[in-house]
Amino acid sequence: MMQELPARQTQSYLSNLLRSRNIWPKNKLGQNFLIDLNLMGLVIQAAELTPEDVVLEVGSGTGSLTNMLLANARSVISVEVDPNFQRLTEESVLHHPNFTLIKSDVLKGKNQIQPIVIDTIHKRLKESNTAKFKLVANLPYAVATPVISNLMIGDLVPERIVGMVQYEIAEKFISQPGSKEYGALAVLAQSLSRIEIVRKIPPSAFWPRPKVDSAIIRIQPDNQLREKLDFPTPAGITGVQVFRFFLRDLYAHRRKNLRGAILSMQDNAWTKEEVDQKLFKLNIPGNERAEVLSIEQHQSLCKEFMAGHEQIKHPD
């Protein structure tokens, strides 16, 4: 059962708190704080937290959502990069025994979650004797997509992801073939999970106000979907990871048709004749563009061109 909402996190409370510490929110770090407590409660409800859950929060800010997570979950690991808000979080959470603050950027480059974050999650899961891990956060806009993507393709996949993200990003996650939003992100996410937009959120729900709408998005990874990407990979990385990098390279050339885009990938590993033969085998016209293909067609393309391929490279 969800615990009572905290009686703070209003705009006046936040502005007075930060002014007293001579702290000013940084736009480049996506420091826009949710001031609608009902929406904060909706985030908690959408996560369906239980006393067995270990929760990862990215961007603890002043600690208001952190405290709500602690009231509803077994353990909370919060990652905060800004020293000012690290101190505020520590004061707000008051050294809760089931709370861990990691003072770091959550990402180690664009393709990897910081190892200390993954190691800490493993440690808390072992200590709690549970396998239930969720990501629940008001995600900073700048890192929302890489954080979600890297968790989804990694070895430690959350049972559920509930995050506040830019509405434009939420639309990309659920977009369909042929739409302007459809691309690598939609194909990857929908190949691995079931996704829904819980609520569209106006700028007025935050302080400072962002210039765009936001959304609460819920992502539920699905092992049955993930198994469809289990194919041979000689370079020692998983089929899911190969699929992610295949999509990235494919959509780096999205203005080209499929034949041209594939010929531009993997250091020109295939001849035009080989590409045409493989596309003919899949019954996919070479003059189509990737953004009109279904999720299943993208998966078939990846398997046909990448399974067992000796030149697969693992990006840094």
Rosetta blueprint (number, residue, H / E / L):
1 M L
2 M L
3 Q L
4 E L
5 L L
6 P L
7 A L
8 R L
9 Q L
10 T L
11 Q H
12 S H
13 Y H
14 L H
15 S H
16 N H
17 L H
18 L H
19 R H
20 S H
21 R L
22 N L
23 I L
24 W L
25 P L
26 K L
27 N H
28 K H
29 L H
30 G L
31 Q L
32 N L
33 F E
34 L E
35 I L
36 D L
37 L H
38 N H
39 L H
40 M H
41 G H
42 L H
43 V H
44 I H
45 Q H
46 A H
47 A H
48 E L
49 L L
50 T L
51 P L
52 E L
53 D L
54 V E
55 V E
56 L E
57 E E
58 V E
59 G L
60 S L
61 G L
62 T L
63 G L
64 S H
65 L H
66 T H
67 N H
68 M H
69 L H
70 L H
71 A H
72 N H
73 A L
74 R L
75 S E
76 V E
77 I E
78 S E
79 V E
80 E E
81 V L
82 D L
83 P H
84 N H
85 F H
86 Q H
87 R H
88 L H
89 T H
90 E H
91 E H
92 S H
93 V H
94 L L
95 H L
96 H L
97 P L
98 N L
99 F E
100 T E
101 L E
102 I E
103 K E
104 S L
105 D L
106 V L
107 L E
108 K L
109 G L
110 K L
111 N L
112 Q L
113 I E
114 Q L
115 P H
116 I H
117 V H
118 I H
119 D H
120 T H
121 I H
122 H H
123 K H
124 R H
125 L H
126 K H
127 E H
128 S H
129 N L
130 T L
131 A L
132 K L
133 F E
134 K E
135 L E
136 V E
137 A E
138 N E
139 L L
140 P L
141 Y H
142 A H
143 V H
144 A H
145 T H
146 P H
147 V H
148 I H
149 S H
150 N H
151 L H
152 M H
153 I H
154 G L
155 D L
156 L L
157 V L
158 P L
159 E L
160 R E
161 I E
162 V E
163 G E
164 M E
165 V E
166 Q E
167 Y H
168 E H
169 I H
170 A H
171 E H
172 K H
173 F H
174 I H
175 S L
176 Q L
177 P L
178 G L
179 S L
180 K L
181 E L
182 Y L
183 G L
184 A H
185 L H
186 A H
187 V H
188 L H
189 A H
190 Q H
191 S H
192 L H
193 S E
194 R E
195 I E
196 E E
197 I E
198 V E
199 R E
200 K E
201 I E
202 P L
203 P H
204 S H
205 A H
206 F E
207 W E
208 P L
209 R L
210 P L
211 K L
212 V L
213 D L
214 S E
215 A E
216 I E
217 I E
218 R E
219 I E
220 Q E
221 P E
222 D L
223 N H
224 Q H
225 L H
226 R H
227 E H
228 K H
229 L H
230 D L
231 F L
232 P L
233 T L
234 P L
235 A L
236 G L
237 I L
238 T L
239 G H
240 V H
241 Q H
242 V H
243 F H
244 R H
245 F H
246 F H
247 L H
248 R H
249 D H
250 L H
251 Y H
252 A L
253 H L
254 R L
255 R L
256 K L
257 N L
258 L H
259 R H
260 G H
261 A H
262 I H
263 L H
264 S L
265 M L
266 Q L
267 D L
268 N L
269 A L
270 W L
271 T L
272 K H
273 E H
274 E H
275 V H
276 D H
277 Q H
278 K H
279 L H
280 F H
281 K H
282 L H
283 N L
284 I L
285 P L
286 G L
287 N L
288 E L
289 R L
290 A H
291 E H
292 V H
293 L L
294 S L
295 I H
296 E H
297 Q H
298 H H
299 Q H
300 S H
301 L H
302 C H
303 K H
304 E H
305 F H
306 M H
307 A L
308 G L
309 H L
310 E L
311 Q L
312 I L
313 K L
314 H L
315 P L
316 D L
